[in-house]
Amino acid sequence: MSIDPKTIVHGILAEDLEVDPAEIADDVLLRTLELDSLAIAELIVRIKEETGADLGGDETRLVDCTVGDVVALAHSVLEAA
C-alpha cells in the first residue's frame, strides 16, 4: 500500500486539528486556517507518525506555507527516503 501524503495531511487537519474540511484546499495558507505554532508542531508530529516523513521541528517556517506546500514537502521527504 502506498502512502498518499495529501489524504494524510487533509485527514490530520480535519480530524486532529478540527479544521473544517470545506476550508482545506491546496492553495490555503496554514495561518489562514488559524493554526498557531503549537497546532503546526502537532501537524508535523502527526505527519511523521502516519508516514515516517520527518519535516523537521521548525514550525515557524511552515506558518506561511499552503496546505499544498506541506503535502509536497511530505511527498518529497518520502521520495528521498
mmCIF file of the N, C-alpha and C atoms, coordinates in Angstrom:
data_MODEL
# 
_entry.id   MODEL 
# 
loop_
_atom_site.group_PDB 
_atom_site.id 
_atom_site.type_symbol 
_atom_site.label_atom_id 
_atom_site.label_alt_id 
_atom_site.label_comp_id 
_atom_site.label_asym_id 
_atom_site.label_entity_id 
_atom_site.label_seq_id 
_atom_site.pdbx_PDB_ins_code 
_atom_site.Cartn_x 
_atom_site.Cartn_y 
_atom_site.Cartn_z 
_atom_site.occupancy 
_atom_site.B_iso_or_equiv 
_atom_site.pdbx_formal_charge 
_atom_site.auth_seq_id 
_atom_site.auth_comp_id 
_atom_site.auth_asym_id 
_atom_site.auth_atom_id 
_atom_site.pdbx_PDB_model_num 
ATOM 1   N N  . MET A 1 1  ? 0.845   -1.183 0.000  1.00 0.00 ? 1  MET A N  1 
ATOM 2   C CA . MET A 1 1  ? 0.000   0.000  0.000  1.00 0.00 ? 1  MET A CA 1 
ATOM 3   C C  . MET A 1 1  ? 0.885   1.240  0.000  1.00 0.00 ? 1  MET A C  1 
ATOM 4   N N  . SER A 1 2  ? 0.660   2.157  -0.923 1.00 0.00 ? 2  SER A N  1 
ATOM 5   C CA . SER A 1 2  ? 1.449   3.381  -0.961 1.00 0.00 ? 2  SER A CA 1 
ATOM 6   C C  . SER A 1 2  ? 0.822   4.443  -0.059 1.00 0.00 ? 2  SER A C  1 
ATOM 7   N N  . ILE A 1 3  ? 1.668   5.321  0.411  1.00 0.00 ? 3  ILE A N  1 
ATOM 8   C CA . ILE A 1 3  ? 1.234   6.392  1.301  1.00 0.00 ? 3  ILE A CA 1 
ATOM 9   C C  . ILE A 1 3  ? 0.837   7.591  0.449  1.00 0.00 ? 3  ILE A C  1 
ATOM 10  N N  . ASP A 1 4  ? -0.348  8.137  0.699  1.00 0.00 ? 4  ASP A N  1 
ATOM 11  C CA . ASP A 1 4  ? -0.817  9.325  -0.003 1.00 0.00 ? 4  ASP A CA 1 
ATOM 12  C C  . ASP A 1 4  ? -0.732  10.515 0.955  1.00 0.00 ? 4  ASP A C  1 
ATOM 13  N N  . PRO A 1 5  ? 0.339   11.328 0.835  1.00 0.00 ? 5  PRO A N  1 
ATOM 14  C CA . PRO A 1 5  ? 0.519   12.445 1.753  1.00 0.00 ? 5  PRO A CA 1 
ATOM 15  C C  . PRO A 1 5  ? -0.662  13.415 1.777  1.00 0.00 ? 5  PRO A C  1 
ATOM 16  N N  . LYS A 1 6  ? -1.301  13.626 0.643  1.00 0.00 ? 6  LYS A N  1 
ATOM 17  C CA . LYS A 1 6  ? -2.421  14.568 0.596  1.00 0.00 ? 6  LYS A CA 1 
ATOM 18  C C  . LYS A 1 6  ? -3.582  14.088 1.478  1.00 0.00 ? 6  LYS A C  1 
ATOM 19  N N  . THR A 1 7  ? -3.931  12.820 1.350  1.00 0.00 ? 7  THR A N  1 
ATOM 20  C CA . THR A 1 7  ? -5.007  12.260 2.158  1.00 0.00 ? 7  THR A CA 1 
ATOM 21  C C  . THR A 1 7  ? -4.659  12.337 3.638  1.00 0.00 ? 7  THR A C  1 
ATOM 22  N N  . ILE A 1 8  ? -3.417  12.030 3.959  1.00 0.00 ? 8  ILE A N  1 
ATOM 23  C CA . ILE A 1 8  ? -2.989  12.040 5.354  1.00 0.00 ? 8  ILE A CA 1 
ATOM 24  C C  . ILE A 1 8  ? -2.990  13.454 5.923  1.00 0.00 ? 8  ILE A C  1 
ATOM 25  N N  . VAL A 1 9  ? -2.414  14.416 5.206  1.00 0.00 ? 9  VAL A N  1 
ATOM 26  C CA . VAL A 1 9  ? -2.373  15.809 5.685  1.00 0.00 ? 9  VAL A CA 1 
ATOM 27  C C  . VAL A 1 9  ? -3.787  16.349 5.846  1.00 0.00 ? 9  VAL A C  1 
ATOM 28  N N  . HIS A 1 10 ? -4.633  16.135 4.869  1.00 0.00 ? 10 HIS A N  1 
ATOM 29  C CA . HIS A 1 10 ? -6.016  16.615 4.951  1.00 0.00 ? 10 HIS A CA 1 
ATOM 30  C C  . HIS A 1 10 ? -6.742  15.963 6.128  1.00 0.00 ? 10 HIS A C  1 
ATOM 31  N N  . GLY A 1 11 ? -6.511  14.665 6.324  1.00 0.00 ? 11 GLY A N  1 
ATOM 32  C CA . GLY A 1 11 ? -7.141  13.956 7.428  1.00 0.00 ? 11 GLY A CA 1 
ATOM 33  C C  . GLY A 1 11 ? -6.695  14.482 8.781  1.00 0.00 ? 11 GLY A C  1 
ATOM 34  N N  . ILE A 1 12 ? -5.399  14.734 8.932  1.00 0.00 ? 12 ILE A N  1 
ATOM 35  C CA . ILE A 1 12 ? -4.877  15.272 10.195 1.00 0.00 ? 12 ILE A CA 1 
ATOM 36  C C  . ILE A 1 12 ? -5.470  16.648 10.458 1.00 0.00 ? 12 ILE A C  1 
ATOM 37  N N  . LEU A 1 13 ? -5.518  17.487 9.429  1.00 0.00 ? 13 LEU A N  1 
ATOM 38  C CA . LEU A 1 13 ? -6.086  18.828 9.608  1.00 0.00 ? 13 LEU A CA 1 
ATOM 39  C C  . LEU A 1 13 ? -7.544  18.746 10.046 1.00 0.00 ? 13 LEU A C  1 
ATOM 40  N N  . ALA A 1 14 ? -8.308  17.892 9.393  1.00 0.00 ? 14 ALA A N  1 
ATOM 41  C CA . ALA A 1 14 ? -9.739  17.806 9.687  1.00 0.00 ? 14 ALA A CA 1 
ATOM 42  C C  . ALA A 1 14 ? -10.028 17.093 11.003 1.00 0.00 ? 14 ALA A C  1 
ATOM 43  N N  . GLU A 1 15 ? -9.390  15.959 11.215 1.00 0.00 ? 15 GLU A N  1 
ATOM 44  C CA . GLU A 1 15 ? -9.729  15.124 12.368 1.00 0.00 ? 15 GLU A CA 1 
ATOM 45  C C  . GLU A 1 15 ? -8.994  15.528 13.643 1.00 0.00 ? 15 GLU A C  1 
ATOM 46  N N  . ASP A 1 16 ? -7.686  15.718 13.546 1.00 0.00 ? 16 ASP A N  1 
ATOM 47  C CA . ASP A 1 16 ? -6.891  16.001 14.744 1.00 0.00 ? 16 ASP A CA 1 
ATOM 48  C C  . ASP A 1 16 ? -6.910  17.484 15.111 1.00 0.00 ? 16 ASP A C  1 
ATOM 49  N N  . LEU A 1 17 ? -6.849  18.343 14.114 1.00 0.00 ? 17 LEU A N  1 
ATOM 50  C CA . LEU A 1 17 ? -6.758  19.777 14.382 1.00 0.00 ? 17 LEU A CA 1 
ATOM 51  C C  . LEU A 1 17 ? -8.092  20.494 14.209 1.00 0.00 ? 17 LEU A C  1 
ATOM 52  N N  . GLU A 1 18 ? -9.127  19.730 13.901 1.00 0.00 ? 18 GLU A N  1 
ATOM 53  C CA . GLU A 1 18 ? -10.501 20.221 13.834 1.00 0.00 ? 18 GLU A CA 1 
ATOM 54  C C  . GLU A 1 18 ? -10.714 21.401 12.876 1.00 0.00 ? 18 GLU A C  1 
ATOM 55  N N  . VAL A 1 19 ? -10.026 21.333 11.739 1.00 0.00 ? 19 VAL A N  1 
ATOM 56  C CA . VAL A 1 19 ? -10.238 22.320 10.678 1.00 0.00 ? 19 VAL A CA 1 
ATOM 57  C C  . VAL A 1 19 ? -11.432 21.843 9.852  1.00 0.00 ? 19 VAL A C  1 
ATOM 58  N N  . ASP A 1 20 ? -12.309 22.759 9.511  1.00 0.00 ? 20 ASP A N  1 
ATOM 59  C CA . ASP A 1 20 ? -13.469 22.434 8.675  1.00 0.00 ? 20 ASP A CA 1 
ATOM 60  C C  . ASP A 1 20 ? -12.962 21.899 7.329  1.00 0.00 ? 20 ASP A C  1 
ATOM 61  N N  . PRO A 1 21 ? -13.332 20.670 6.963  1.00 0.00 ? 21 PRO A N  1 
ATOM 62  C CA . PRO A 1 21 ? -12.864 20.102 5.692  1.00 0.00 ? 21 PRO A CA 1 
ATOM 63  C C  . PRO A 1 21 ? -13.156 20.983 4.479  1.00 0.00 ? 21 PRO A C  1 
ATOM 64  N N  . ALA A 1 22 ? -14.212 21.772 4.533  1.00 0.00 ? 22 ALA A N  1 
ATOM 65  C CA . ALA A 1 22 ? -14.551 22.660 3.414  1.00 0.00 ? 22 ALA A CA 1 
ATOM 66  C C  . ALA A 1 22 ? -13.513 23.768 3.237  1.00 0.00 ? 22 ALA A C  1 
ATOM 67  N N  . GLU A 1 23 ? -12.735 24.051 4.284  1.00 0.00 ? 23 GLU A N  1 
ATOM 68  C CA . GLU A 1 23 ? -11.715 25.104 4.223  1.00 0.00 ? 23 GLU A CA 1 
ATOM 69  C C  . GLU A 1 23 ? -10.362 24.586 3.760  1.00 0.00 ? 23 GLU A C  1 
ATOM 70  N N  . ILE A 1 24 ? -10.209 23.269 3.692  1.00 0.00 ? 24 ILE A N  1 
ATOM 71  C CA . ILE A 1 24 ? -8.916  22.676 3.345  1.00 0.00 ? 24 ILE A CA 1 
ATOM 72  C C  . ILE A 1 24 ? -8.792  22.566 1.830  1.00 0.00 ? 24 ILE A C  1 
ATOM 73  N N  . ALA A 1 25 ? -7.851  23.333 1.293  1.00 0.00 ? 25 ALA A N  1 
ATOM 74  C CA . ALA A 1 25 ? -7.563  23.299 -0.147 1.00 0.00 ? 25 ALA A CA 1 
ATOM 75  C C  . ALA A 1 25 ? -6.060  23.498 -0.318 1.00 0.00 ? 25 ALA A C  1 
ATOM 76  N N  . ASP A 1 26 ? -5.524  23.039 -1.423 1.00 0.00 ? 26 ASP A N  1 
ATOM 77  C CA . ASP A 1 26 ? -4.078  23.111 -1.646 1.00 0.00 ? 26 ASP A CA 1 
ATOM 78  C C  . ASP A 1 26 ? -3.521  24.525 -1.604 1.00 0.00 ? 26 ASP A C  1 
ATOM 79  N N  . ASP A 1 27 ? -4.308  25.515 -1.970 1.00 0.00 ? 27 ASP A N  1 
ATOM 80  C CA . ASP A 1 27 ? -3.801  26.887 -2.037 1.00 0.00 ? 27 ASP A CA 1 
ATOM 81  C C  . ASP A 1 27 ? -4.057  27.716 -0.772 1.00 0.00 ? 27 ASP A C  1 
ATOM 82  N N  . VAL A 1 28 ? -4.567  27.093 0.278  1.00 0.00 ? 28 VAL A N  1 
ATOM 83  C CA . VAL A 1 28 ? -4.879  27.800 1.528  1.00 0.00 ? 28 VAL A CA 1 
ATOM 84  C C  . VAL A 1 28 ? -3.659  27.796 2.442  1.00 0.00 ? 28 VAL A C  1 
ATOM 85  N N  . LEU A 1 29 ? -3.301  28.980 2.943  1.00 0.00 ? 29 LEU A N  1 
ATOM 86  C CA . LEU A 1 29 ? -2.194  29.096 3.880  1.00 0.00 ? 29 LEU A CA 1 
ATOM 87  C C  . LEU A 1 29 ? -2.582  28.503 5.230  1.00 0.00 ? 29 LEU A C  1 
ATOM 88  N N  . LEU A 1 30 ? -1.616  27.867 5.884  1.00 0.00 ? 30 LEU A N  1 
ATOM 89  C CA . LEU A 1 30 ? -1.888  27.297 7.205  1.00 0.00 ? 30 LEU A CA 1 
ATOM 90  C C  . LEU A 1 30 ? -2.345  28.378 8.180  1.00 0.00 ? 30 LEU A C  1 
ATOM 91  N N  . ARG A 1 31 ? -1.742  29.571 8.095  1.00 0.00 ? 31 ARG A N  1 
ATOM 92  C CA . ARG A 1 31 ? -2.146  30.640 9.018  1.00 0.00 ? 31 ARG A CA 1 
ATOM 93  C C  . ARG A 1 31 ? -3.582  31.089 8.757  1.00 0.00 ? 31 ARG A C  1 
ATOM 94  N N  . THR A 1 32 ? -4.059  30.942 7.526  1.00 0.00 ? 32 THR A N  1 
ATOM 95  C CA . THR A 1 32 ? -5.451  31.267 7.206  1.00 0.00 ? 32 THR A CA 1 
ATOM 96  C C  . THR A 1 32 ? -6.401  30.308 7.911  1.00 0.00 ? 32 THR A C  1 
ATOM 97  N N  . LEU A 1 33 ? -5.922  29.088 8.161  1.00 0.00 ? 33 LEU A N  1 
ATOM 98  C CA . LEU A 1 33 ? -6.730  28.095 8.865  1.00 0.00 ? 33 LEU A CA 1 
ATOM 99  C C  . LEU A 1 33 ? -6.668  28.303 10.381 1.00 0.00 ? 33 LEU A C  1 
ATOM 100 N N  . GLU A 1 34 ? -6.015  29.392 10.785 1.00 0.00 ? 34 GLU A N  1 
ATOM 101 C CA . GLU A 1 34 ? -5.888  29.772 12.199 1.00 0.00 ? 34 GLU A CA 1 
ATOM 102 C C  . GLU A 1 34 ? -5.145  28.718 13.013 1.00 0.00 ? 34 GLU A C  1 
ATOM 103 N N  . LEU A 1 35 ? -4.108  28.133 12.402 1.00 0.00 ? 35 LEU A N  1 
ATOM 104 C CA . LEU A 1 35 ? -3.262  27.189 13.117 1.00 0.00 ? 35 LEU A CA 1 
ATOM 105 C C  . LEU A 1 35 ? -2.118  27.956 13.764 1.00 0.00 ? 35 LEU A C  1 
ATOM 106 N N  . ASP A 1 36 ? -2.001  27.858 15.073 1.00 0.00 ? 36 ASP A N  1 
ATOM 107 C CA . ASP A 1 36 ? -0.894  28.504 15.761 1.00 0.00 ? 36 ASP A CA 1 
ATOM 108 C C  . ASP A 1 36 ? 0.331   27.589 15.705 1.00 0.00 ? 36 ASP A C  1 
ATOM 109 N N  . SER A 1 37 ? 1.443   28.038 16.288 1.00 0.00 ? 37 SER A N  1 
ATOM 110 C CA . SER A 1 37 ? 2.680   27.259 16.198 1.00 0.00 ? 37 SER A CA 1 
ATOM 111 C C  . SER A 1 37 ? 2.540   25.899 16.874 1.00 0.00 ? 37 SER A C  1 
ATOM 112 N N  . LEU A 1 38 ? 1.755   25.814 17.931 1.00 0.00 ? 38 LEU A N  1 
ATOM 113 C CA . LEU A 1 38 ? 1.537   24.531 18.596 1.00 0.00 ? 38 LEU A CA 1 
ATOM 114 C C  . LEU A 1 38 ? 0.769   23.564 17.685 1.00 0.00 ? 38 LEU A C  1 
ATOM 115 N N  . ALA A 1 39 ? -0.248  24.065 16.996 1.00 0.00 ? 39 ALA A N  1 
ATOM 116 C CA . ALA A 1 39 ? -1.024  23.226 16.078 1.00 0.00 ? 39 ALA A CA 1 
ATOM 117 C C  . ALA A 1 39 ? -0.160  22.775 14.901 1.00 0.00 ? 39 ALA A C  1 
ATOM 118 N N  . ILE A 1 40 ? 0.698   23.660 14.418 1.00 0.00 ? 40 ILE A N  1 
ATOM 119 C CA . ILE A 1 40 ? 1.578   23.288 13.305 1.00 0.00 ? 40 ILE A CA 1 
ATOM 120 C C  . ILE A 1 40 ? 2.600   22.258 13.767 1.00 0.00 ? 40 ILE A C  1 
ATOM 121 N N  . ALA A 1 41 ? 3.102   22.413 14.993 1.00 0.00 ? 41 ALA A N  1 
ATOM 122 C CA . ALA A 1 41 ? 4.018   21.416 15.548 1.00 0.00 ? 41 ALA A CA 1 
ATOM 123 C C  . ALA A 1 41 ? 3.310   20.063 15.642 1.00 0.00 ? 41 ALA A C  1 
ATOM 124 N N  . GLU A 1 42 ? 2.058   20.070 16.070 1.00 0.00 ? 42 GLU A N  1 
ATOM 125 C CA . GLU A 1 42 ? 1.286   18.823 16.142 1.00 0.00 ? 42 GLU A CA 1 
ATOM 126 C C  . GLU A 1 42 ? 1.102   18.226 14.746 1.00 0.00 ? 42 GLU A C  1 
ATOM 127 N N  . LEU A 1 43 ? 0.856   19.071 13.755 1.00 0.00 ? 43 LEU A N  1 
ATOM 128 C CA . LEU A 1 43 ? 0.724   18.603 12.378 1.00 0.00 ? 43 LEU A CA 1 
ATOM 129 C C  . LEU A 1 43 ? 2.001   17.901 11.937 1.00 0.00 ? 43 LEU A C  1 
ATOM 130 N N  . ILE A 1 44 ? 3.159   18.502 12.235 1.00 0.00 ? 44 ILE A N  1 
ATOM 131 C CA . ILE A 1 44 ? 4.452   17.918 11.862 1.00 0.00 ? 44 ILE A CA 1 
ATOM 132 C C  . ILE A 1 44 ? 4.631   16.549 12.515 1.00 0.00 ? 44 ILE A C  1 
ATOM 133 N N  . VAL A 1 45 ? 4.318   16.468 13.805 1.00 0.00 ? 45 VAL A N  1 
ATOM 134 C CA . VAL A 1 45 ? 4.465   15.202 14.543 1.00 0.00 ? 45 VAL A CA 1 
ATOM 135 C C  . VAL A 1 45 ? 3.523   14.143 13.988 1.00 0.00 ? 45 VAL A C  1 
ATOM 136 N N  . ARG A 1 46 ? 2.281   14.511 13.738 1.00 0.00 ? 46 ARG A N  1 
ATOM 137 C CA . ARG A 1 46 ? 1.296   13.549 13.228 1.00 0.00 ? 46 ARG A CA 1 
ATOM 138 C C  . ARG A 1 46 ? 1.667   13.062 11.826 1.00 0.00 ? 46 ARG A C  1 
ATOM 139 N N  . ILE A 1 47 ? 2.196   13.953 10.986 1.00 0.00 ? 47 ILE A N  1 
ATOM 140 C CA . ILE A 1 47 ? 2.635   13.526 9.645  1.00 0.00 ? 47 ILE A CA 1 
ATOM 141 C C  . ILE A 1 47 ? 3.742   12.489 9.787  1.00 0.00 ? 47 ILE A C  1 
ATOM 142 N N  . LYS A 1 48 ? 4.685   12.738 10.700 1.00 0.00 ? 48 LYS A N  1 
ATOM 143 C CA . LYS A 1 48 ? 5.773   11.772 10.908 1.00 0.00 ? 48 LYS A CA 1 
ATOM 144 C C  . LYS A 1 48 ? 5.235   10.442 11.423 1.00 0.00 ? 48 LYS A C  1 
ATOM 145 N N  . GLU A 1 49 ? 4.276   10.491 12.347 1.00 0.00 ? 49 GLU A N  1 
ATOM 146 C CA . GLU A 1 49 ? 3.688   9.260  12.869 1.00 0.00 ? 49 GLU A CA 1 
ATOM 147 C C  . GLU A 1 49 ? 2.971   8.462  11.790 1.00 0.00 ? 49 GLU A C  1 
ATOM 148 N N  . GLU A 1 50 ? 2.265   9.156  10.917 1.00 0.00 ? 50 GLU A N  1 
ATOM 149 C CA . GLU A 1 50 ? 1.457   8.484  9.889  1.00 0.00 ? 50 GLU A CA 1 
ATOM 150 C C  . GLU A 1 50 ? 2.275   8.010  8.691  1.00 0.00 ? 50 GLU A C  1 
ATOM 151 N N  . THR A 1 51 ? 3.328   8.772  8.335  1.00 0.00 ? 51 THR A N  1 
ATOM 152 C CA . THR A 1 51 ? 4.044   8.479  7.093  1.00 0.00 ? 51 THR A CA 1 
ATOM 153 C C  . THR A 1 51 ? 5.513   8.121  7.289  1.00 0.00 ? 51 THR A C  1 
ATOM 154 N N  . GLY A 1 52 ? 6.078   8.554  8.405  1.00 0.00 ? 52 GLY A N  1 
ATOM 155 C CA . GLY A 1 52 ? 7.518   8.390  8.600  1.00 0.00 ? 52 GLY A CA 1 
ATOM 156 C C  . GLY A 1 52 ? 8.302   9.563  8.048  1.00 0.00 ? 52 GLY A C  1 
ATOM 157 N N  . ALA A 1 53 ? 7.621   10.521 7.415  1.00 0.00 ? 53 ALA A N  1 
ATOM 158 C CA . ALA A 1 53 ? 8.282   11.691 6.837  1.00 0.00 ? 53 ALA A CA 1 
ATOM 159 C C  . ALA A 1 53 ? 8.596   12.702 7.936  1.00 0.00 ? 53 ALA A C  1 
ATOM 160 N N  . ASP A 1 54 ? 9.885   12.974 8.140  1.00 0.00 ? 54 ASP A N  1 
ATOM 161 C CA . ASP A 1 54 ? 10.314  13.935 9.146  1.00 0.00 ? 54 ASP A CA 1 
ATOM 162 C C  . ASP A 1 54 ? 10.453  15.304 8.486  1.00 0.00 ? 54 ASP A C  1 
ATOM 163 N N  . LEU A 1 55 ? 9.499   16.186 8.757  1.00 0.00 ? 55 LEU A N  1 
ATOM 164 C CA . LEU A 1 55 ? 9.511   17.517 8.154  1.00 0.00 ? 55 LEU A CA 1 
ATOM 165 C C  . LEU A 1 55 ? 10.342  18.490 8.968  1.00 0.00 ? 55 LEU A C  1 
ATOM 166 N N  . GLY A 1 56 ? 10.963  18.030 10.024 1.00 0.00 ? 56 GLY A N  1 
ATOM 167 C CA . GLY A 1 56 ? 11.757  18.898 10.882 1.00 0.00 ? 56 GLY A CA 1 
ATOM 168 C C  . GLY A 1 56 ? 10.886  19.497 11.964 1.00 0.00 ? 56 GLY A C  1 
ATOM 169 N N  . GLY A 1 57 ? 11.509  20.188 12.891 1.00 0.00 ? 57 GLY A N  1 
ATOM 170 C CA . GLY A 1 57 ? 10.781  20.723 14.021 1.00 0.00 ? 57 GLY A CA 1 
ATOM 171 C C  . GLY A 1 57 ? 10.559  22.213 13.973 1.00 0.00 ? 57 GLY A C  1 
ATOM 172 N N  . ASP A 1 58 ? 10.842  22.848 12.850 1.00 0.00 ? 58 ASP A N  1 
ATOM 173 C CA . ASP A 1 58 ? 10.734  24.298 12.759 1.00 0.00 ? 58 ASP A CA 1 
ATOM 174 C C  . ASP A 1 58 ? 9.359   24.694 12.230 1.00 0.00 ? 58 ASP A C  1 
ATOM 175 N N  . GLU A 1 59 ? 8.388   24.747 13.144 1.00 0.00 ? 59 GLU A N  1 
ATOM 176 C CA . GLU A 1 59 ? 7.021   25.058 12.728 1.00 0.00 ? 59 GLU A CA 1 
ATOM 177 C C  . GLU A 1 59 ? 6.871   26.486 12.216 1.00 0.00 ? 59 GLU A C  1 
ATOM 178 N N  . THR A 1 60 ? 7.789   27.386 12.603 1.00 0.00 ? 60 THR A N  1 
ATOM 179 C CA . THR A 1 60 ? 7.672   28.779 12.156 1.00 0.00 ? 60 THR A CA 1 
ATOM 180 C C  . THR A 1 60 ? 7.855   28.894 10.644 1.00 0.00 ? 60 THR A C  1 
ATOM 181 N N  . ARG A 1 61 ? 8.633   27.999 10.051 1.00 0.00 ? 61 ARG A N  1 
ATOM 182 C CA . ARG A 1 61 ? 8.825   28.085 8.592  1.00 0.00 ? 61 ARG A CA 1 
ATOM 183 C C  . ARG A 1 61 ? 7.594   27.590 7.832  1.00 0.00 ? 61 ARG A C  1 
ATOM 184 N N  . LEU A 1 62 ? 6.753   26.808 8.492  1.00 0.00 ? 62 LEU A N  1 
ATOM 185 C CA . LEU A 1 62 ? 5.569   26.278 7.818  1.00 0.00 ? 62 LEU A CA 1 
ATOM 186 C C  . LEU A 1 62 ? 4.353   27.192 7.922  1.00 0.00 ? 62 LEU A C  1 
ATOM 187 N N  . VAL A 1 63 ? 4.398   28.179 8.818  1.00 0.00 ? 63 VAL A N  1 
ATOM 188 C CA . VAL A 1 63 ? 3.217   29.027 9.020  1.00 0.00 ? 63 VAL A CA 1 
ATOM 189 C C  . VAL A 1 63 ? 2.807   29.755 7.739  1.00 0.00 ? 63 VAL A C  1 
ATOM 190 N N  . ASP A 1 64 ? 3.776   30.082 6.890  1.00 0.00 ? 64 ASP A N  1 
ATOM 191 C CA . ASP A 1 64 ? 3.471   30.777 5.638  1.00 0.00 ? 64 ASP A CA 1 
ATOM 192 C C  . ASP A 1 64 ? 3.351   29.830 4.450  1.00 0.00 ? 64 ASP A C  1 
ATOM 193 N N  . CYS A 1 65 ? 3.296   28.535 4.736  1.00 0.00 ? 65 CYS A N  1 
ATOM 194 C CA . CYS A 1 65 ? 3.119   27.538 3.676  1.00 0.00 ? 65 CYS A CA 1 
ATOM 195 C C  . CYS A 1 65 ? 1.636   27.281 3.442  1.00 0.00 ? 65 CYS A C  1 
ATOM 196 N N  . THR A 1 66 ? 1.358   26.805 2.250  1.00 0.00 ? 66 THR A N  1 
ATOM 197 C CA . THR A 1 66 ? -0.008  26.378 1.952  1.00 0.00 ? 66 THR A CA 1 
ATOM 198 C C  . THR A 1 66 ? -0.150  24.908 2.313  1.00 0.00 ? 66 THR A C  1 
ATOM 199 N N  . VAL A 1 67 ? -1.379  24.450 2.339  1.00 0.00 ? 67 VAL A N  1 
ATOM 200 C CA . VAL A 1 67 ? -1.632  23.027 2.556  1.00 0.00 ? 67 VAL A CA 1 
ATOM 201 C C  . VAL A 1 67 ? -0.915  22.222 1.474  1.00 0.00 ? 67 VAL A C  1 
ATOM 202 N N  . GLY A 1 68 ? -0.966  22.695 0.248  1.00 0.00 ? 68 GLY A N  1 
ATOM 203 C CA . GLY A 1 68 ? -0.287  22.018 -0.859 1.00 0.00 ? 68 GLY A CA 1 
ATOM 204 C C  . GLY A 1 68 ? 1.219   21.970 -0.673 1.00 0.00 ? 68 GLY A C  1 
ATOM 205 N N  . ASP A 1 69 ? 1.805   23.041 -0.101 1.00 0.00 ? 69 ASP A N  1 
ATOM 206 C CA . ASP A 1 69 ? 3.242   23.052 0.177  1.00 0.00 ? 69 ASP A CA 1 
ATOM 207 C C  . ASP A 1 69 ? 3.604   21.955 1.170  1.00 0.00 ? 69 ASP A C  1 
ATOM 208 N N  . VAL A 1 70 ? 2.795   21.795 2.205  1.00 0.00 ? 70 VAL A N  1 
ATOM 209 C CA . VAL A 1 70 ? 3.053   20.773 3.221  1.00 0.00 ? 70 VAL A CA 1 
ATOM 210 C C  . VAL A 1 70 ? 2.935   19.377 2.604  1.00 0.00 ? 70 VAL A C  1 
ATOM 211 N N  . VAL A 1 71 ? 1.931   19.185 1.775  1.00 0.00 ? 71 VAL A N  1 
ATOM 212 C CA . VAL A 1 71 ? 1.755   17.898 1.083  1.00 0.00 ? 71 VAL A CA 1 
ATOM 213 C C  . VAL A 1 71 ? 2.977   17.622 0.199  1.00 0.00 ? 71 VAL A C  1 
ATOM 214 N N  . ALA A 1 72 ? 3.416   18.631 -0.553 1.00 0.00 ? 72 ALA A N  1 
ATOM 215 C CA . ALA A 1 72 ? 4.577   18.463 -1.440 1.00 0.00 ? 72 ALA A CA 1 
ATOM 216 C C  . ALA A 1 72 ? 5.845   18.181 -0.640 1.00 0.00 ? 72 ALA A C  1 
ATOM 217 N N  . LEU A 1 73 ? 6.008   18.858 0.493  1.00 0.00 ? 73 LEU A N  1 
ATOM 218 C CA . LEU A 1 73 ? 7.174   18.631 1.336  1.00 0.00 ? 73 LEU A CA 1 
ATOM 219 C C  . LEU A 1 73 ? 7.169   17.198 1.871  1.00 0.00 ? 73 LEU A C  1 
ATOM 220 N N  . ALA A 1 74 ? 6.033   16.742 2.371  1.00 0.00 ? 74 ALA A N  1 
ATOM 221 C CA . ALA A 1 74 ? 5.925   15.363 2.867  1.00 0.00 ? 74 ALA A CA 1 
ATOM 222 C C  . ALA A 1 74 ? 6.218   14.378 1.742  1.00 0.00 ? 74 ALA A C  1 
ATOM 223 N N  . HIS A 1 75 ? 5.685   14.651 0.568  1.00 0.00 ? 75 HIS A N  1 
ATOM 224 C CA . HIS A 1 75 ? 5.914   13.770 -0.586 1.00 0.00 ? 75 HIS A CA 1 
ATOM 225 C C  . HIS A 1 75 ? 7.395   13.719 -0.936 1.00 0.00 ? 75 HIS A C  1 
ATOM 226 N N  . SER A 1 76 ? 8.061   14.875 -0.965 1.00 0.00 ? 76 SER A N  1 
ATOM 227 C CA . SER A 1 76 ? 9.485   14.906 -1.337 1.00 0.00 ? 76 SER A CA 1 
ATOM 228 C C  . SER A 1 76 ? 10.350  14.192 -0.297 1.00 0.00 ? 76 SER A C  1 
ATOM 229 N N  . VAL A 1 77 ? 10.005  14.331 0.990  1.00 0.00 ? 77 VAL A N  1 
ATOM 230 C CA . VAL A 1 77 ? 10.751  13.631 2.038  1.00 0.00 ? 77 VAL A CA 1 
ATOM 231 C C  . VAL A 1 77 ? 10.561  12.118 1.887  1.00 0.00 ? 77 VAL A C  1 
ATOM 232 N N  . LEU A 1 78 ? 9.349   11.706 1.591  1.00 0.00 ? 78 LEU A N  1 
ATOM 233 C CA . LEU A 1 78 ? 9.087   10.275 1.402  1.00 0.00 ? 78 LEU A CA 1 
ATOM 234 C C  . LEU A 1 78 ? 9.817   9.721  0.178  1.00 0.00 ? 78 LEU A C  1 
ATOM 235 N N  . GLU A 1 79 ? 9.872   10.510 -0.892 1.00 0.00 ? 79 GLU A N  1 
ATOM 236 C CA . GLU A 1 79 ? 10.548  10.074 -2.119 1.00 0.00 ? 79 GLU A CA 1 
ATOM 237 C C  . GLU A 1 79 ? 12.050  9.936  -1.886 1.00 0.00 ? 79 GLU A C  1 
ATOM 238 N N  . ALA A 1 80 ? 12.610  10.804 -1.040 1.00 0.00 ? 80 ALA A N  1 
ATOM 239 C CA . ALA A 1 80 ? 14.045  10.794 -0.771 1.00 0.00 ? 80 ALA A CA 1 
ATOM 240 C C  . ALA A 1 80 ? 14.448  9.641  0.144  1.00 0.00 ? 80 ALA A C  1 
ATOM 241 N N  . ALA A 1 81 ? 13.477  9.106  0.862  1.00 0.00 ? 81 ALA A N  1 
ATOM 242 C CA . ALA A 1 81 ? 13.787  8.040  1.842  1.00 0.00 ? 81 ALA A CA 1 
ATOM 243 C C  . ALA A 1 81 ? 14.052  6.713  1.169  1.00 0.00 ? 81 ALA A C  1 
# 
